[in-house]
Structures are given as C-alpha cells and as structure tokens.
Amino acid sequence: MHTDARKLENNTKIEGDICIVGAGAAGISMALDWNKNGKNVILLEGGGFEYDNKIQDLYSGNSTGQRYYPLRSCRLHLFGGTTGHWGGMCAPFDPIDFKKRSWVSDSGWPITLQDLVPFYKKAQSLFELDTYNYNLHYWQKEYPAITPFPLDKDIIWSKMWQFSPPTRFGKTYKETIVKSPNIHLYTYANLTKIITNNTASSIKELIVKNHEGKTHKVRAKKFVLACGAIQNARMLLASRGVAKKGIGNDNDVVGRYFMEHLEIKSAELWLRKPISTELYIFDYSTRKPRAELALTERIQEESGILNGTASLTPLVMAKQQTPLIDVWNNEDPRKSFDKLVANFRKSREQNTSWQEKKGNRAFELFTRMEQAPNRNSRITLSNEKDALGVPRPQLHWELTHLDKYSLRKFYHILGLQMGKAGIGRVKLEEFLWDENDNAMPDQLGGGWHHMGTTRMSEDPNKGVVDANCKVHGISNLFIAGSGCFSTAGAPNPTLTLVALSLRLSDYLKTS
Ligand SMILES: Cc1cc2nc3c(=O)[nH]c(=O)nc-3n(C[C@H](O)[C@H](O)[C@H](O)COP(=O)(O)OP(=O)(O)OC[C@H]3O[C@@H](n4cnc5c(N)ncnc54)[C@H](O)[C@@H]3O)c2cc1C
C-alpha cells in the first residue's frame, strides 16, 4: 500500500505494529523482510518517488574540521535513499574489524563477524550479487586470468570485492513495497520529532510533517530509525522533551564518533617488469570481482595500525582524475553526480590508450582506510532550522594521529614487500614524506560513508545502541544503518549495514 501523506487530512493518526522511518538501503531491506508476514508495517519516507529540491534542502548543514562534501548533496532524500547515487562496491568486513584492538581506542564490537555471516548471505541477493563468496581461489576458477602478486602471504593478502549493478533500491523494490498487503508506505512523511513517555523509557509516537503544512502522528509498538547516520543522530538530538539532552543521549554519545573512510591517492607503483595486474584493476564494463591489497591481522597488530586497502589504477588514467572532494562540490546532488561520472569518463578514455600501450608499468595506489573512532568527530545541531522546524545538522569531522600514521606505515610496508618480491618500487605522495606531519591534506575525500554516530556498545557511556541495535534505556526504539558501526572497517559500508539491518529485523520478529 502507498499513501502520499500530503493528501491525508491534517492531524491523521497512523497506527501499526512496527514503524520504520526512512526508505533507503536499510529501511527498504527491513520492510521487505516483513513483507506478507501478517504484521502491520508502517514505512515512513520523507521524500517522494522522484527527486524534490525542497525535500533535499532539509539535508543542508554546515561542516567544520577536515574538509567534507556538502551535507546537502552527500546523501539523497527520496524513496530509495542514497542508493540512487551509490557505486555498488561490496565487500564484507574482516574478523579483525569486530575485535577489541589494544592500539585502537574504543575499538571492539559486542558482536563478531560470525554473528553477521547469515545476514551477509541474505543481504547479498538484495544487491543482485552472485554467491556470497569473497575468497580469491573461488573467483580464480571463474576468471583464471586473475592472479595475485607474488607477495608474502603472511604480510599482504588480496581482499576480494563484488559489484552490485548497482541496485537502485527505489526503482528495484518500489513495486513490491507498494503492492505489499501489509507494508504501508507513506511518502512525504518527514519525521520531525520523537515523543517519549513521561520517563523517557519508551517511545509514544512520532510527529511527521510536510511542506503542505500538514502534521500527522504515528503510533506503533516498535520504532526503527533508518534515515542514515547523520540524520538519525540529528533526529535523536532534536527530539528534546522529557529527555533534556535528546533521546538516548543521557551520556552525551549521540552524534559522536562520526567516521568516514579515508580515500586518497597515496603512492605510485612502478613495476620492474610486466606482471599481470588484472586482479587489481576495476573494469567498469564488466563489473567482475576484483581485489585490493590489504595487510594481514598480524601485521596490523605488530605495526599498531588501522585496517585499510590499496587499489591500482593505471597512472595515465589516474592523472586525468580530479580528487573526489573537488568534484563532488555542488550543493545539488544531481549536479555533483554528473560531475563524478564525467570525471571517470574522462579517465576511462585514457584507459583505451593504456590497454594498447603494452608494457605500461606505472600505477596509482589509492587508499581506502578505516578512520579511528574519535569522540570529537561529531554531529551536533546548529541554531538554524529547516523549513519543517528541525534544527539543521552540523558536522565536525576530525581525524587523529593514528589515521595519518596508519596511512604512512601501510605504504612503507607495501613498498618494502613490493621491493623484496621484485615486483617494483612504491613512491609515496609528498603528503606522506614528513613523519612529524599529522595533518591530512585537503584532497582527502571520504566515500560518502557516514558511520558511528549512534554506535554499538554494551557500555552506555561508549555507545548509543546495544548489540541488538536497541537504543540504551529505551524499550522500543531501534536504529538501522551504519551509524551503529562501532568501528568503520575498510570496505564500503552498505553490504554490512544491510546485513546488520536484517539481523535487527530478525531480532524484532522474535523479541
Ligand atoms: C556517490 C556515492 C557513491 C557511493 N558508493 C558506495 C559504494 O560503492 N558502496 C557502498 O557500500 N556505499 C556507497 N555509498 C554509500 C551508500 O549510498 C550508503 O551507505 C547507503 O545508501 C546508506 O543507506 P541508509 O539506508 O542508511 O541511508 P540512505 O540510503 O541515505 O536512506 C535514508 C532514507 O531516509 C529518508 N529520510 C531521511 N530523513 C527522514 C525523515 N526525517 N523522515 C523520513 N524519512 C527520512 C531519506 O529520504 C532516505 O530515503 C555511496 C554514496 C554516494 C553518495
């Protein structure tokens, strides 16, 4: 079922068993999991089925600290959410990502990789991906040409990725949601406030509004916020009533620990002699699985560094590419997206000449690295309000010494191993030369991956949700999405956030 909330009578009361707020990757995955199961599921979406500039403007906000993409355009505010723009890169987290690491403050999830594996398998098909197998040997049988570099396996390994078409959730799953007998989707239903009971121990109802001046109330037994990591934190902080500091924020953790992936051109690789690089080059035309170079758990521990990977791009192509942070700078997400596509197209034209030029031996090494959890990196509220009266978000993105140290050390190790194996030489980018320089350059980009703002921890002083994604101290409020990540892992987050949402869905069915 579908209702445009703008067409409802003002002050309509909406009731159901479970209410999911936000129809992006997380919200739609959860709703689909409840399809035809007899429960009355309310799915609230702030936007409509098409882009709407007035709705998108509700996402505007300011940033301080490390330079970041405009908050207005780094997410999409409509049915399907940011999957309308995502690239489809998928890989599960590594076992180490969930562990407590003595050298990474506030690391350690209350769950393990094994807890997520059944849900990764389930998530895989939602992304129209092949089998849940991220083992190099498995893929080598299918593509014999993909051979790993002859590096010491105790030090460096090849982490496999798969590529979703990319699935646009708003297009692929619209019909199933709209025709579902028990999911009731309301578009143009923007959550503006969460109302608790008198002791702030449970959620009573949600207030939703739209630009037509209509206000509705939503009641359910259980509520799930699935509006993305920045927006979920903003909604909790903005819902001040009985809970004076915002909902779930008695310990001042909501919005803190904002994390991104550190994505930046970091070095060049010059091969000594021709060697197959096919495994490590992303081919847009086939989207076949490929790998990135990663350091083993033991080496990360011995070196005291974060988890990360390096990918290869032919240098002639890489030199045509402008850093993403300089490309994705338009406040209109559609314009930024067009610029991104043009940027890749420009470099792909060079790919043809690269392929023809036999014996080309120069590659760029591009980093994708987790950011260390940092309390000071955070979302807060600004004094300015959006058109529906909700305070706008403010991002302070702050990095630490460990982030820069890990980046530099990663390439020192990689360079040493490439030399030892006779593969070639690694030349670091200038920003990594000075060992005393802890600053990150302005060309550092993120992957538009927002994580950590409602992080998972069994300790309410360190996290907003528990191992089941339930907000500490509130009996019927849950969070879905990468805001729940305790640490960021190196891979892009969407496969993991959908797996985590499906795990939450499973929990809600049985609790
Ligand atoms: C250019 C780009 C490329 C990317 N590439 C990749 C990639 O290759 N791999 C990867 O893993 N990730 C990638 N990502 C990130 C990926 O898109 C996100 O991780 C993912 O979409 C987040 O899912 P979500 O459901 O948590 O949030 P979203 O998809 O952002 O969905 C949130 C939903 O909540 C709705 N909403 C917000 N506020 C309210 C409210 N107040 N009331 C009601 N509804 C509300 C929104 O309209 C939206 O539908 C990319 C992102 C971008 C921008």
The ligand as a Gaussian input file, in Angstrom:
#p B3LYP/6-31G(d) Opt

LIG

0 1
 C       28.233000       8.932000      -4.808000
 C       28.087000       7.831000      -3.793000
 C       28.672000       6.598000      -4.030000
 C       28.562000       5.569000      -3.083000
 N       29.108000       4.357000      -3.382000
 C       29.002000       3.351000      -2.493000
 C       29.542000       2.064000      -2.801000
 O       30.085000       1.824000      -3.892000
 N       29.440000       1.076000      -1.857000
 C       28.844000       1.305000      -0.659000
 O       28.805000       0.385000       0.161000
 N       28.294000       2.511000      -0.353000
 C       28.359000       3.535000      -1.242000
 N       27.783000       4.743000      -0.942000
 C       27.103000       4.914000       0.364000
 C       25.669000       4.338000       0.327000
 O       24.892000       5.023000      -0.603000
 C       25.073000       4.440000       1.734000
 O       25.914000       3.709000       2.622000
 C       23.659000       3.866000       1.855000
 O       22.785000       4.372000       0.895000
 C       23.113000       4.209000       3.252000
 O       21.867000       3.561000       3.429000
 P       20.831000       4.080000       4.525000
 O       19.564000       3.359000       4.276000
 O       21.440000       4.026000       5.858000
 O       20.650000       5.655000       4.199000
 P       20.022000       6.316000       2.909000
 O       20.205000       5.437000       1.737000
 O       20.579000       7.678000       2.810000
 O       18.464000       6.360000       3.228000
 C       17.903000       7.174000       4.221000
 C       16.421000       7.368000       3.891000
 O       15.783000       8.048000       4.960000
 C       14.942000       9.063000       4.427000
 N       14.812000      10.096000       5.464000
 C       15.776000      10.926000       5.925000
 N       15.299000      11.721000       6.877000
 C       13.998000      11.383000       7.047000
 C       12.984000      11.854000       7.903000
 N       13.203000      12.838000       8.786000
 N       11.761000      11.283000       7.819000
 C       11.506000      10.283000       6.941000
 N       12.449000       9.813000       6.091000
 C       13.684000      10.351000       6.155000
 C       15.678000       9.517000       3.189000
 O       14.849000      10.198000       2.288000
 C       16.199000       8.209000       2.640000
 O       15.253000       7.559000       1.824000
 C       27.855000       5.797000      -1.866000
 C       27.253000       7.037000      -1.636000
 C       27.360000       8.038000      -2.584000
 C       26.694000       9.373000      -2.324000

